[in-house]
């Protein structure tokens, strides 16, 4: 039998930050939190992919969750901005049709 030393396993702190800000973006930090979640999520996934074999880094699921939450919030923010601009351009309601 050959002895294999146990692999060191850590969780990516960037993945944790991505998930935390992905959740916070829906309650406290709408746009800025989404940007942080997306950036940290991509950085975490890159860190996890580049980790040496003997130094496993976990947290890919957290990074993906942070990315999804961040991108959905960014899309929602864009839709809100487009709606507000449309309301400003076309007027508030149908007041000019009376």
N, C-alpha and C positions, 0 to 999 in steps of 0.2 A: 504494500500500500504506500502510496506517495502522500506526503503531507503537504497540504495547501494552506498557507496562512489565510486567516479570515480577511475578507476584503473590507477595507474601511469604507463606510458609507456615511455621507453627510447630506443634508438637505440644503439646496441652494437658497441663500438668503434673498437673492433677487426674485426667485419664484414666490417666496412668502410675501415680499413687498408687492409684487404684482397682484397677487390674490387679495391682499388687504386693501390696496387702493382700488382694485376692481369692485370690491364690495362697497367701499366708502364712496365711490363715485355715484352710487345710486341714492345715497343718503345725505352727504355733506359737500362733496367736492365735484360737482357735475362735469366740468370740462377738464380742469387741471388734473383731477384724479384719474380720469380716463387716459390722458396722455402719459401719466406716470405708469399706470398699469400696463399700457401697451409697450412702452419703451423697456420697462423692467422685464416684462414677459419675454420679449425678443432677446434681451441680454441673457436671461436665465436659460432659455432654450439653447442658445449658443454655448453658454458655459457648460451645460449638461452634455451636449454633443461632443465638445472638445476635451472633456475630462479623460485622463488616462484610465486604462482598464483597471489598474490596481487601486484606483481612487474613485469609486463610484459616487456620483452626485445624483441625488433623487430630487423630485419636485417638478417633473415635467408636467404632470397633471395639474398642479397648482398654477404653473406658468400658463398653460393653455386656458384654464378657467379665467385667470386674470386677463389674458388676451381677449377672450370672448366677451367678458363683461365690459372691458374697455372699449373694444370696437363697436359693440352694440350701443353703448352710451355715446360714443362719438357720432355714430350715424343718427341717433336720436337728436343730438345737439344740432347737427347740420339741418335736420328736418325742421326743428323749432326755429332756427335762424331764417331758413327759407320762408317759413310761414309768416314770421314777423315782418320780413322784408316785403312779402306779398301784401300783407295787410297795410303796410305803410304806403306802398306804391298804388294800390287799388282802393285805398280808403278803408275806413273802419265801418264795416257793415254796408247797408244799402241806403244810407241817408241821402245821397245825392240823386236817388231814383224817385224821391217823393215829389 
